[in-house]
Amino acid sequence: MSKIEKTIARQQEKISEGQFYEAHQQLRVVASRYIKQDKWVAAIDILYGGALALLKAGQGGSGGDLCLYMVDVYGKGAVDVGAESKGKLLALLRAFPPEEPTKKRFVDEMMAWSAKFGDYENGDPELHHVAGTLYAEESEPYEAERHLALGNKDSPEQLALVEYEWYTQDDSHTAAQYAARAVFPYLLTGNLRSANKALLIFNSRLTSSNKSLGVQEVSSTSSDIRVFPVLPLMNFLGLLLLAIQRGGADLYRQLAKHYAVHIRDVGMWDDALAQIGELYFGIKIPKQGNPLFDMMGSMLFGGGGASPKPLTKPKPKTVEAPPPPADLD
């Protein structure tokens, strides 16, 4: 057994005996000694073993502190973003007790590390996917959205299911508002494939859970689309994706004009659609700060506009048509 393994074993024994504070402090001291000698691997091993033991013992505060310390060492040691380094982070993340306050900071800092030392400026997709999935399991949809929108190829399905579960708590005609929360983030980051996948999965769950919805399948040699007679904005989302793939600026303008009254009633899509118009159809908009960041922050992550209802236990529902727009006859 190596010196490091002996140190970890001793501290794990203290933890098993309930001496949490003593183990936590000694682990920090030992790790600090290795850091002063630029022995990054040794420091990481000490912090990882100790943090995992403390988290498994339900000591989220002290375990979380060592997790944060370890990410700091990742940065100081310029540790590459690879299978081993990510594996340690994900093992710790999965070990956090529910609702532990330090977990969000740990997630944010490991994303910052992966953005700095990895290949993705917004953070590693695998890390985002696991974080988003865990937040979804803990019924924290805002945090789940934030990470799944930047996740990997498996994230669109998870995000669509998060939004559908959230939708079941709201009025039945609001389906498109939740579907858009899965579609728009992918479009705004240039990920058309994930946007299509997310809408497909949301639509499938919507139709399978509402047999009386009266969905019409419209097929052609080049595309298939579902038409929802009582949910016009669901039709808009499907046609929007189709227009991005096959249409031009004129088609987009016609589509936006046709659904303008319904879009206005939502009250929170204007910024997103303006960005989509510029990104995919070349329709320029005035620049003010960072509109993409502002829109995603306010619309998707908890600010401004008409906020969704808090997520609680899902309940069965029957989809009803939205109330008619105020200025229509």
C-alpha positions in Angstrom: 0.0 0.0 0.0 1.4 3.4 -1.0 1.8 6.3 1.3 -1.2 8.1 -0.2 -3.3 5.0 0.1 -2.4 4.6 3.7 -3.3 8.3 4.3 -6.7 7.8 2.7 -7.3 4.6 4.6 -6.6 6.3 7.9 -8.9 9.1 7.2 -11.6 6.8 6.0 -11.4 5.0 9.3 -11.8 8.3 11.1 -14.9 9.0 9.0 -16.4 5.6 9.7 -15.9 6.4 13.4 -17.8 9.7 13.0 -14.7 11.9 13.4 -15.7 14.0 10.4 -14.2 17.3 11.4 -10.8 15.8 12.2 -10.7 13.8 9.0 -11.7 16.8 6.9 -9.0 19.0 8.4 -6.2 16.5 8.1 -7.1 15.7 4.5 -6.8 19.4 3.7 -3.5 19.7 5.5 -2.0 16.7 3.7 -3.3 17.8 0.3 -1.9 21.3 0.9 1.6 19.8 1.5 1.5 18.0 -1.9 0.2 21.1 -3.6 3.2 23.2 -2.3 5.5 20.5 -3.9 3.5 20.7 -7.2 2.5 17.0 -6.7 -0.8 17.5 -8.3 -1.8 13.8 -8.8 -1.1 13.0 -5.1 -3.1 16.0 -3.9 -6.0 15.0 -6.2 -6.0 11.4 -5.0 -6.1 12.5 -1.4 -8.9 15.0 -2.0 -10.9 12.7 -4.1 -10.7 9.7 -1.7 -11.5 11.9 1.3 -14.3 13.8 -0.4 -16.0 10.6 -1.6 -15.8 9.1 1.8 -17.3 12.2 3.5 -20.1 12.5 0.9 -21.0 8.8 1.3 -21.2 9.4 5.0 -23.7 12.2 4.4 -21.3 15.0 5.2 -22.2 17.2 2.3 -20.6 20.4 3.7 -17.1 19.0 4.4 -17.2 16.6 1.5 -18.3 19.5 -0.8 -15.4 21.6 0.5 -12.9 19.0 -0.5 -14.6 18.7 -3.9 -14.2 22.4 -4.5 -10.6 22.1 -3.4 -10.0 19.3 -5.9 -11.4 21.3 -8.8 -9.1 24.2 -7.7 -6.2 21.8 -7.9 -7.3 20.6 -11.3 -7.0 24.2 -12.4 -3.6 24.9 -10.7 -2.2 21.7 -12.1 -3.6 22.4 -15.6 -5.2 18.9 -15.6 -6.5 17.8 -19.0 -10.1 17.1 -19.5 -10.1 13.4 -20.0 -11.9 10.2 -19.0 -10.0 9.9 -15.7 -10.3 13.5 -14.6 -14.0 13.6 -15.6 -14.7 10.3 -14.0 -13.6 11.5 -10.6 -15.8 14.6 -10.9 -18.8 12.7 -11.9 -18.3 10.1 -9.1 -18.3 12.9 -6.6 -21.2 14.7 -8.2 -23.3 11.5 -8.0 -22.4 11.1 -4.3 -23.7 14.5 -3.2 -26.6 14.3 -0.8 -29.8 15.8 -2.2 -30.2 19.6 -1.7 -26.6 20.1 -0.5 -25.8 23.8 -1.1 -22.2 23.3 -2.2 -23.2 21.1 -5.1 -24.2 23.9 -7.5 -20.9 25.7 -6.9 -19.1 22.4 -7.5 -21.0 21.9 -10.8 -20.3 25.5 -11.9 -16.6 25.3 -11.1 -16.1 22.0 -12.8 -17.8 23.4 -15.9 -15.4 26.4 -15.8 -12.4 24.0 -15.5 -13.6 21.9 -18.4 -14.2 25.1 -20.5 -10.7 26.3 -19.8 -8.8 23.1 -20.4 -11.1 21.2 -22.7 -12.4 21.5 -26.2 -15.8 23.2 -25.5 -16.0 26.8 -24.6 -19.3 26.3 -22.7 -18.0 23.3 -20.8 -17.7 19.6 -21.5 -21.0 18.1 -22.9 -20.8 14.9 -20.9 -20.4 16.8 -17.6 -23.4 19.0 -18.6 -25.5 16.0 -19.4 -24.8 14.2 -16.1 -25.4 17.4 -14.1 -28.6 18.1 -16.0 -29.9 14.6 -15.6 -29.2 14.6 -11.8 -31.0 18.0 -11.5 -33.9 16.5 -13.4 -34.1 13.6 -11.0 -34.1 16.0 -8.1 -37.0 18.1 -9.7 -34.9 21.1 -10.3 -36.0 21.9 -13.9 -34.3 25.3 -14.2 -30.9 23.8 -13.4 -31.6 20.8 -15.6 -32.4 23.0 -18.5 -29.3 25.0 -18.0 -27.0 22.0 -18.4 -29.0 19.7 -20.8 -29.1 22.5 -23.3 -25.3 22.2 -23.5 -25.1 18.5 -23.1 -24.4 15.6 -25.4 -26.4 13.6 -28.0 -28.5 12.0 -25.2 -29.5 15.3 -23.7 -32.4 16.3 -26.0 -34.4 13.3 -24.9 -33.8 14.0 -21.2 -34.6 17.7 -21.7 -37.8 17.0 -23.6 -39.0 14.7 -20.8 -38.2 17.3 -18.2 -40.3 19.9 -20.1 -43.1 17.5 -20.6 -43.3 16.5 -16.9 -43.3 20.2 -16.1 -46.0 20.9 -18.6 -48.3 18.4 -16.9 -48.6 20.8 -14.0 -49.7 23.7 -16.1 -52.8 24.5 -18.2 -53.3 22.0 -21.0 -53.1 24.5 -23.8 -49.6 25.6 -22.8 -47.8 22.6 -24.4 -45.9 24.7 -26.9 -44.5 27.0 -24.2 -42.8 24.0 -22.6 -41.8 22.3 -25.9 -40.1 25.6 -26.9 -38.0 25.5 -23.7 -36.5 22.3 -25.2 -36.3 23.5 -28.8 -35.1 27.1 -28.6 -31.9 26.6 -26.6 -30.6 24.1 -29.1 -31.5 26.4 -32.0 -29.8 29.3 -30.4 -26.6 27.3 -30.0 -26.7 26.1 -33.6 -27.8 22.5 -32.7 -30.6 21.9 -35.2 -30.4 18.1 -34.9 -31.0 18.2 -31.1 -33.8 20.7 -31.6 -35.5 18.3 -33.9 -35.0 15.4 -31.6 -36.3 17.2 -28.6 -39.5 18.3 -30.4 -40.0 14.8 -31.7 -39.8 13.3 -28.2 -42.0 16.0 -26.7 -44.6 15.4 -29.4 -44.5 11.7 -29.0 -45.1 12.0 -25.3 -47.9 14.5 -25.8 -49.8 12.4 -28.3 -49.3 9.1 -26.5 -50.6 10.6 -23.2 -53.6 12.3 -24.9 -55.3 9.9 -27.2 -58.2 12.2 -27.9 -56.0 15.1 -29.1 -56.8 14.5 -32.8 -53.3 14.8 -34.2 -53.0 14.7 -38.0 -49.9 13.3 -39.6 -49.0 15.2 -42.8 -46.4 13.5 -44.9 -44.6 14.4 -48.1 -41.7 13.0 -50.1 -39.3 15.2 -48.1 -40.7 15.6 -44.6 -43.3 14.5 -42.1 -45.0 16.8 -39.6 -47.7 16.4 -36.9 -50.6 18.9 -36.9 -52.3 19.7 -33.7 -55.7 21.3 -34.4 -56.1 22.8 -31.0 -52.5 23.7 -30.3 -51.5 26.2 -33.0 -48.1 27.0 -31.5 -47.1 23.3 -31.5 -47.7 23.5 -35.3 -45.6 26.7 -35.4 -42.6 24.9 -33.8 -42.8 22.1 -36.2 -43.0 24.4 -39.2 -40.2 26.6 -37.8 -37.8 23.6 -37.8 -39.0 22.7 -41.3 -38.4 26.2 -42.5 -34.9 26.3 -41.1 -34.0 23.1 -43.0 -35.7 23.9 -46.3 -37.0 27.5 -46.4 -35.7 31.1 -46.6 -36.3 34.4 -45.0 -39.6 35.0 -46.8 -41.0 31.7 -45.6 -39.9 32.6 -42.0 -41.5 36.0 -42.2 -44.8 34.5 -43.5 -44.7 31.9 -40.7 -44.1 34.4 -38.0 -46.9 36.7 -39.4 -49.4 33.8 -39.6 -48.9 32.9 -35.9 -48.2 36.5 -34.7 -51.3 36.7 -32.5 -50.6 33.4 -30.8 -46.9 34.3 -30.3 -47.8 37.7 -28.9 -50.1 35.9 -26.3 -47.1 33.9 -25.1 -45.3 37.1 -24.3 -41.8 35.7 -24.1 -40.7 34.4 -27.5 -39.8 37.7 -29.3 -36.1 37.8 -28.4 -35.6 34.1 -29.1 -37.3 34.3 -32.5 -35.4 37.5 -33.4 -32.1 35.6 -32.8 -33.3 32.6 -34.7 -34.3 34.9 -37.6 -30.8 36.3 -37.7 -29.0 33.0 -37.2 -30.8 30.9 -39.7 -32.4 33.4 -42.2 -30.1 36.4 -42.1 -32.7 38.8 -40.8 -30.5 41.4 -39.0 -31.6 42.8 -35.6 -30.1 45.6 -33.6 -27.2 44.6 -31.3 -27.5 45.4 -27.7 -25.0 43.7 -25.4 -25.2 39.9 -25.8 -28.8 39.1 -26.8 -28.2 35.4 -27.0 -27.0 35.3 -23.4 -29.6 37.7 -22.2 -32.4 35.8 -23.9 -31.4 32.4 -22.6 -30.8 33.7 -19.2 -34.1 35.4 -18.8 -36.4 33.1 -20.7 -35.0 29.7 -20.0 -33.3 30.0 -16.6 -35.8 31.6 -14.4 -36.1 35.3 -15.1 -38.6 37.5 -17.0 -41.6 36.7 -19.0 -44.4 34.4 -18.0 -42.8 31.8 -15.7 -43.9 28.2 -15.7 -45.6 26.8 -12.6 -43.4 25.1 -10.0 -42.7 21.4 -10.7 -44.7 19.0 -8.5 -45.9 15.5 -8.9 -47.4 14.9 -12.5 -51.1 14.4 -12.9 -53.2 13.2 -15.9 -54.7 15.8 -18.0 -56.9 16.4 -21.1 -55.6 18.8 -23.6 -58.0 21.7 -24.3 -57.7 24.4 -27.0 -56.2 27.7 -25.9 -58.5 30.6 -25.3 -59.1 32.6 -28.5 -56.8 35.6 -29.1 -58.4 38.8 -27.8 -58.3 40.6 -31.1 -59.8 37.9 -33.3 -63.4 37.7 -34.2 
